[in-house]
């Protein structure tokens, strides 16, 4: 996916108040799902302000935390490989929102 999300995380942080209108909670769990190689991990790394040039495919499950305007967000990055998609349903009950990423 490379550099096509350059600055994306920073723009989200600046607009966080309009994007996250819910009441303050201790933490919000968001799930990123989509087919393999569409940029789920890249988007999460951009939110964290990390280098996105060395992103590798997620095998199984990865968890990341970051803060946007005082909100603690927990991102579940679920691998998109066909063999792994069966585990997606294991996480549905824990999340507040889903992001289905397309390329």
C-alpha positions as a printed NumPy array, in Angstrom:
array([[  0.   ,   0.   ,   0.   ],
       [  3.016,   2.176,   0.445],
       [  2.695,   5.896,   0.979],
       [ -0.858,   6.486,  -0.205],
       [ -2.023,   7.127,   3.382],
       [  0.723,   9.634,   4.117],
       [ -0.541,  12.075,   6.746],
       [ -3.817,  10.166,   7.137],
       [ -3.356,   9.515,  10.846],
       [ -2.531,  13.16 ,  11.532],
       [ -5.624,  14.368,   9.662],
       [ -7.782,  11.97 ,  11.671],
       [ -6.248,  13.174,  14.945],
       [ -6.992,  16.811,  14.012],
       [-10.604,  16.034,  13.098],
       [-11.162,  13.597,  15.944],
       [-13.902,  15.578,  17.649],
       [-16.19 ,  15.407,  14.627],
       [-15.342,  11.796,  13.831],
       [-15.794,  10.466,  17.379],
       [-19.049,  11.948,  18.728],
       [-19.837,   9.3  ,  21.361],
       [-19.59 ,   9.853,  25.088],
       [-16.227,   9.472,  26.745],
       [-15.521,   5.886,  27.599],
       [-12.478,   4.248,  29.088],
       [-11.609,   2.654,  25.754],
       [-13.219,   2.009,  22.391],
       [-12.454,  -1.182,  20.456],
       [-12.496,  -0.909,  16.667],
       [-12.019,  -3.865,  14.332],
       [-10.258,  -3.538,  10.973],
       [-11.214,  -6.315,   8.567],
       [-10.813,  -6.801,   4.833],
       [ -9.163,  -8.983,   2.26 ],
       [ -5.423,  -9.632,   2.309],
       [ -3.163,  -6.745,   1.296],
       [ -5.723,  -3.918,   1.271],
       [ -3.95 ,  -1.752,   3.873],
       [ -5.523,  -2.515,   7.251],
       [ -2.2  ,  -2.613,   9.07 ],
       [ -0.932,   0.427,   7.159],
       [ -3.915,   2.498,   8.281],
       [ -3.436,   1.45 ,  11.913],
       [  0.295,   2.276,  11.777],
       [ -0.593,   5.699,  10.33 ],
       [ -2.969,   6.312,  13.259],
       [ -0.109,   5.464,  15.62 ],
       [  2.261,   7.82 ,  13.808],
       [  4.584,   4.921,  12.966],
       [  6.646,   4.325,   9.837],
       [  4.433,   2.695,   7.213],
       [  7.228,   1.819,   4.799],
       [  8.003,  -1.487,   6.539],
       [  4.494,  -2.887,   7.034],
       [  4.084,  -6.646,   6.6  ],
       [  0.96 ,  -8.776,   6.254],
       [ -0.782,  -9.647,   9.505],
       [ -0.917, -13.35 ,  10.221],
       [ -3.922, -13.988,  12.424],
       [ -4.553, -11.124,  14.82 ],
       [ -2.756,  -7.987,  15.924],
       [ -3.779,  -5.442,  18.569],
       [ -2.766,  -1.797,  18.621],
       [ -3.578,   1.128,  20.912],
       [ -3.525,   4.826,  20.211],
       [ -5.18 ,   7.986,  21.452],
       [ -7.279,  10.501,  19.531],
       [ -8.315,  13.678,  21.396],
       [ -8.294,  11.958,  24.768],
       [-10.036,   8.796,  23.59 ],
       [ -8.156,   5.519,  23.98 ],
       [ -8.766,   3.47 ,  20.85 ],
       [ -7.927,  -0.203,  20.643],
       [ -7.644,  -1.488,  17.083],
       [ -8.015,  -5.148,  16.256],
       [ -6.18 ,  -5.855,  13.013],
       [ -7.517,  -9.141,  11.669],
       [ -5.547, -10.799,   8.903],
       [ -7.312, -11.017,   5.553],
       [ -5.968, -14.343,   4.347],
       [ -8.757, -16.71 ,   3.332],
       [ -7.677, -19.329,   5.902],
       [ -7.858, -16.777,   8.72 ],
       [-11.242, -15.2  ,   7.933],
       [-13.026, -17.88 ,   9.946],
       [-11.637, -16.36 ,  13.181],
       [-13.144, -12.925,  12.496],
       [-16.386, -13.877,  14.235],
       [-14.459, -14.571,  17.463],
       [-13.958, -10.814,  17.896],
       [-17.406,  -9.456,  16.952],
       [-18.743,  -9.307,  20.521],
       [-15.779,  -7.235,  21.758],
       [-15.862,  -4.376,  19.254],
       [-17.759,  -1.098,  19.097],
       [-17.251,  -0.515,  15.359],
       [-15.992,  -2.27 ,  12.251],
       [-13.938,  -0.863,   9.419],
       [-14.102,  -3.028,   6.313],
       [-11.138,  -1.897,   4.235],
       [-11.227,  -2.104,   0.445],
       [ -8.487,  -1.427,  -2.063]])
